[in-house]
Amino acid sequence: MTRSFRPAELHARSTEDLQLAAHGFFWTGAQTVDLPAGKALRGQMYVEYWIPADLHHPLPLVMIHGGGGQGTDFLGTADGSEGWMHWFVRRGYAVYVVDRPGHGRSPHHPAVQGEMGPPPVAGMIEKLFTRPEAYPDQYATAALHDKWPGSGQLGDPAFDVFFAGAGPMAADMEQSHRDCQAAGAELLDLIGPAVLLTHSAGGPTGWLMADARPDLVAGIVAVEPLGPPFAERGGGRLSWGITAAPMTFDPPATRPEDIATEVRSAPFEGAVPCHLQAEPIRRLPNLCGFPIVVVTAEASWMSMDNHGMVDFLAQAGADVAHMRLEQHGVHGNGHAMMLERNSSGIAALIAAWLTDNGLS
């Protein structure tokens, strides 16, 4: 059944006023380039802010979407319920939601931003996000997925909402990561110390923002960050372990080949072996000194490899924890957990981690 967006009906469904002191947007990361017709911009990132009237927490949250997504991934669930942005604002957090360069409301033209990969297709969305349980042989826990709000197929309203907002990923992963780092660093310069909440292919943006502005990152919540370390993914390779763009290592690494790797065996049945550093181990000094948590859903394909990201970060000296949702009694979620039926319960677990780590 099609949902109504008439003002009176939206008002009637509201159970609680959302009291804001400020709401608006700005841009970061814009770079001027010369074209035959004149100067143009590239690399700009859209940032929308929501500041509650009753601001309880000094540290804002910066929400960074994944892959072909956009900031709307945090503005509502697939069935039209309030999203993580609303959940945290209602509890006194200031929230900044971004559209990474080339995604969503951040303009893209291949002449300045670079080529994009192919558009997502319904079957891929179904298999990886909305209905992995229909493909139980693709990874060990796929059959456990049951939290998508609807059939998870084309034509279902919740599926169509998610599909409508899905776009392609950048064809050049390294350049995309460099653009995200520049725009993210400028964002931190403007808003001050913050907690970064990243998802999936937005994970490298968080690592790179912290690498550029370590004194302005108070903590990172990495929800199923892109991995595993050194993996080949659409648009490139995580050549620097957890990013495609250069990171600061100690001892220094001037090129990816300087980082020796070895394979660590899978830690449990169904998991995949992952590449980690071999001796000599290099630290990531700009990811040290603040807490990090990697959040993994039970029925996501990343449930099979997120351990590699945690191991790599710990090996490089980071203070990192692994929050596997099933160990907290939360079952059946897939990769797009913030869009699923129990997203509020997952937000509550994240908020508890923030409190436990002195970030609220």
C-alpha positions as a printed Julia matrix, in Angstrom:
360×3 Matrix{Float64}:
  0.0     0.0     0.0
  1.36    3.42   -0.95
  2.19    5.63    1.99
  0.55    9.06    2.13
  2.7    12.17    2.34
 -0.15   14.66    2.83
  0.72   17.17    5.57
 -2.28   16.37    7.76
 -1.61   12.63    7.66
  2.09   13.05    8.4
  1.17   15.31   11.31
 -1.34   12.78   12.63
  1.27   10.02   12.63
  3.7    12.07   14.69
  3.77   10.99   18.32
  6.25   13.56   19.61
  7.34   17.03   18.55
 10.88   17.31   17.23
 12.24   20.42   18.91
 15.18   21.98   17.07
 17.34   24.97   17.89
 18.84   25.0    14.38
 18.53   23.11   11.11
 20.33   23.91    7.87
 23.1    22.93    5.52
 26.5    23.95    4.18
 29.2    22.67    1.84
 32.79   21.61    2.35
 35.59   20.36    0.12
 34.93   22.44   -2.99
 37.92   22.56   -5.35
 38.15   24.88   -8.35
 39.06   23.34  -11.72
 39.55   24.92  -15.13
 37.36   23.79  -18.01
 37.31   25.16  -21.57
 34.18   27.17  -20.74
 35.52   28.53  -17.44
 36.01   27.58  -13.81
 33.98   24.78  -12.25
 33.81   23.03   -8.88
 34.51   19.45   -7.87
 34.79   17.53   -4.61
 32.1    19.45   -2.74
 30.26   17.64    0.06
 26.76   18.46    1.25
 26.39   18.66    5.04
 23.02   18.96    6.8
 22.85   19.73   10.51
 20.17   19.09   13.12
 20.72   20.77   16.5
 18.21   19.85   19.21
 16.63   22.53   21.35
 17.71   20.55   24.42
 21.36   19.88   23.63
 22.56   17.29   26.17
 25.83   16.13   24.66
 28.88   18.28   23.87
 30.16   16.05   21.04
 28.18   16.01   17.79
 27.75   12.92   15.65
 28.82   13.03   12.0
 26.91   10.37   10.03
 28.68    9.18    6.88
 26.79    6.92    4.47
 28.12    3.98    2.53
 28.58    2.8    -1.06
 26.02    4.07   -3.51
 23.94    5.47   -0.68
 23.44    9.0     0.53
 22.69   10.85    3.73
 19.02    9.89    3.5
 20.07    6.45    4.76
 20.07    8.05    8.22
 16.92   10.16    7.79
 14.39    7.34    7.85
 13.98    3.59    7.73
 12.82    1.78    4.62
  9.24    1.59    5.91
  9.05    5.31    6.67
  9.8     5.28   10.39
 12.22    7.78   11.87
 15.91    7.09   11.26
 19.06    7.24   13.33
 19.29   11.0    12.85
 15.94   11.5    14.6
 16.74    8.93   17.29
 19.94   10.7    18.35
 18.59   14.25   17.98
 15.62   13.33   20.2
 18.13   12.27   22.86
 20.04   15.54   22.8
 22.78   14.89   20.25
 23.7    17.38   17.55
 23.87   15.47   14.26
 25.59   16.32   10.99
 24.61   14.12    8.02
 26.73   14.22    4.86
 26.37   13.25    1.23
 29.88   12.21    0.26
 31.33   13.88   -2.87
 29.6    12.6    -6.0
 26.65   11.09   -4.08
 23.16   12.3    -3.23
 22.93   16.08   -3.08
 26.66   16.49   -3.74
 26.73   17.22   -7.48
 28.46   14.84   -9.83
 29.69   15.34  -13.36
 32.29   13.0   -14.81
 34.14   15.92  -16.42
 35.21   17.15  -12.99
 34.37   14.43  -10.46
 35.48   11.4   -12.46
 33.59    8.46  -13.87
 31.14    6.42  -11.84
 30.7     2.68  -11.86
 27.6     0.91  -13.18
 24.2     1.64  -11.62
 22.9    -0.8    -9.02
 20.35   -3.35  -10.22
 17.44   -4.85   -8.32
 18.92   -8.34   -8.07
 22.09   -7.05   -6.43
 20.1    -4.97   -3.93
 17.99   -7.99   -3.09
 20.93  -10.36   -2.67
 23.15   -8.11   -0.56
 20.73   -5.91    1.36
 17.03   -6.7     1.43
 16.61  -10.48    0.93
 19.88  -12.35    1.43
 17.9   -15.17    3.05
 16.68  -16.11   -0.44
 20.33  -16.84   -1.33
 21.43  -18.89    1.68
 24.5   -20.35   -0.03
 26.25  -16.99   -0.53
 27.55  -16.85    3.08
 27.05  -18.77    6.28
 24.51  -16.54    8.05
 22.47  -15.3     5.07
 19.5   -17.5     6.0
 19.19  -15.75    9.39
 18.15  -12.41    7.86
 14.59  -11.44    8.84
 14.55   -7.73    9.75
 13.86   -6.07    6.39
 10.42   -4.36    6.56
  8.69   -6.07    3.64
  9.28   -8.72    1.02
 12.65   -7.29    0.01
 11.69   -7.52   -3.67
 11.14   -5.0    -6.44
  7.62   -3.62   -6.19
  7.47   -3.77   -2.39
  7.23   -0.19   -1.05
 10.17   -0.54    1.37
 12.38   -2.06   -1.33
 11.44    0.65   -3.8
 12.31    3.4    -1.31
 15.79    1.97   -0.8
 16.3     1.25   -4.49
 15.27    4.79   -5.48
 18.05    6.29   -3.36
 20.78    3.89   -4.49
 23.38    5.15   -6.92
 26.67    4.02   -8.43
 30.03    4.09   -6.7
 33.02    6.05   -7.96
 35.04    4.26  -10.6
 38.28    5.51   -9.0
 38.25    4.5    -5.35
 41.51    6.22   -4.46
 40.39    9.59   -5.83
 37.03    9.23   -4.1
 38.78    8.58   -0.78
 41.03   11.61   -1.28
 38.0    13.81   -1.98
 36.16   12.49    1.06
 39.2    13.1     3.27
 39.56   16.72    2.13
 35.86   17.5     2.56
 35.68   15.65    5.88
 38.72   17.42    7.31
 37.2    20.79    6.42
 33.96   19.72    8.09
 35.83   18.98   11.33
 37.61   22.34   11.11
 34.19   24.0    11.03
 32.38   22.05   13.75
 35.18   21.07   16.13
 35.66   17.72   17.93
 33.12   15.08   16.93
 32.28   11.4    16.93
 32.19    9.86   13.46
 29.5     7.28   12.67
 30.31    5.61    9.37
 28.67    2.88    7.32
 30.17    0.44    4.85
 32.04    2.24    2.02
 31.88    5.37    4.18
 34.23    3.63    6.61
 37.4     4.78    4.83
 36.14    8.37    5.05
 36.18    8.06    8.83
 39.68    6.58    8.95
 40.98    9.29    6.61
 39.26   12.14    8.47
 40.91   10.97   11.67
 44.25   10.64    9.9
 43.97   14.25    8.73
 42.51   15.71   11.96
 43.32   13.32   14.83
 42.8    16.02   17.46
 39.25   16.63   16.24
 38.02   13.02   16.28
 36.82   11.89   19.7
 35.68    8.43   18.63
 34.56    6.36   15.67
 31.54    4.08   15.35
 32.26    2.07   12.19
 29.13    0.19   11.16
 30.33   -2.67    8.97
 33.23   -0.69    7.44
 34.44   -1.55    3.95
 36.89   -4.41    4.06
 38.45   -6.78    4.73
 41.94   -5.25    4.8
 43.68   -4.98    1.42
 40.54   -6.22   -0.37
 39.74   -5.57   -4.02
 36.39   -3.79   -4.28
 34.49   -1.91   -6.97
 36.7     0.96   -8.12
 39.96   -0.22   -6.66
 41.85   -1.86   -3.82
 42.28   -0.99   -0.16
 45.98   -0.62   -0.89
 46.78    0.98    2.47
 44.98   -1.75    4.4
 41.76    0.02    5.29
 41.77    2.78    2.64
 42.69    3.27   -1.01
 44.22    6.68   -0.26
 47.46    7.03    1.74
 47.44    6.78    5.52
 50.05    7.89    8.05
 52.04    4.91    9.32
 54.82    4.69   11.91
 57.43    3.69   10.77
 56.46    5.59    7.62
 55.21    3.84    4.52
 55.7     5.88    1.37
 53.91    3.43   -0.91
 51.55    0.48   -0.36
 54.28   -2.0    -1.24
 56.14   -0.93    1.9
 53.47   -2.65    4.02
 54.25   -6.34    4.36
 51.21   -8.6     4.66
 50.35  -12.11    5.67
 47.15  -14.14    5.86
 45.5   -14.83    9.21
 43.29  -17.92    9.31
 39.53  -17.58    9.66
 38.64  -17.38   13.37
 35.33  -19.27   13.16
 33.38  -21.52   10.82
 32.1   -19.66    7.77
 34.45  -16.7     8.25
 37.01  -15.76    5.64
 40.79  -15.55    6.13
 42.02  -11.97    6.11
 45.25  -10.19    5.27
 46.99   -8.38    8.11
 50.39   -6.76    8.45
 53.45   -8.95    8.67
 56.54   -7.88   10.57
 57.59   -5.15   10.87
 54.23   -3.96   12.17
 53.5    -0.32   11.44
 51.26    1.69   13.75
 48.5     4.04   12.65
 49.3     6.81   15.14
 46.43    9.06   14.11
 43.9     6.32   14.85
 45.22    5.93   18.39
 44.14    7.88   21.46
 40.37    7.58   21.05
 37.93    4.64   21.15
 36.7     2.84   18.04
 33.94    0.25   17.75
 33.15   -1.89   14.72
 29.46   -2.83   14.65
 28.55   -6.03   12.8
 25.12   -7.51   12.06
 24.45  -11.21   12.39
 23.01  -11.83    8.91
 25.18   -9.5     6.83
 27.85  -10.71    4.44
 30.26   -8.58    6.46
 29.64  -10.82    9.46
 32.12  -13.11    7.73
 34.98  -10.61    7.35
 34.61   -7.65    9.76
 36.91   -9.48   12.17
 39.73   -8.65    9.77
 39.14   -4.91   10.14
 39.12   -5.22   13.92
 42.31   -7.28   13.91
 44.07   -4.83   11.55
 43.15   -1.82   13.69
 44.21   -3.54   16.9
 47.48   -4.63   15.3
 48.13   -1.0    14.31
 47.67    0.19   17.91
 44.06    1.41   17.86
 41.75    1.1    20.87
 39.12   -0.94   19.04
 36.2    -3.09   20.16
 33.97   -5.38   18.11
 30.22   -5.15   18.74
 28.61   -8.2    17.17
 24.89   -7.62   17.46
 23.98  -11.25   18.09
 26.15  -11.18   21.22
 23.88   -8.39   22.49
 20.68  -10.3    21.78
 19.99   -8.54   18.46
 19.39  -11.07   15.7
 18.55  -11.2    12.03
 19.91   -7.89   10.75
 21.55   -7.38    7.39
 24.08   -4.89    6.09
 21.61   -1.97    5.96
 20.72   -2.29    9.64
 19.82    1.4    10.03
 16.94    0.88    7.59
 15.51   -2.25    9.19
 12.63   -2.81   11.6
 14.71   -2.82   14.79
 17.02    0.07   13.9
 16.12    1.95   17.09
 17.35   -0.92   19.23
 20.69   -0.84   17.43
 20.9     2.93   17.92
 20.38    2.34   21.64
 23.34   -0.08   21.71
 25.51    2.51   19.97
 24.4     5.2    22.43
 25.29    2.91   25.34
 28.76    2.4    23.88
 29.16    6.18   23.55
 28.23    6.61   27.2
 30.49    3.78   28.37
 33.42    5.4    26.54
 32.89    8.94   27.82
 31.61   10.26   24.48
 28.19   11.47   25.6
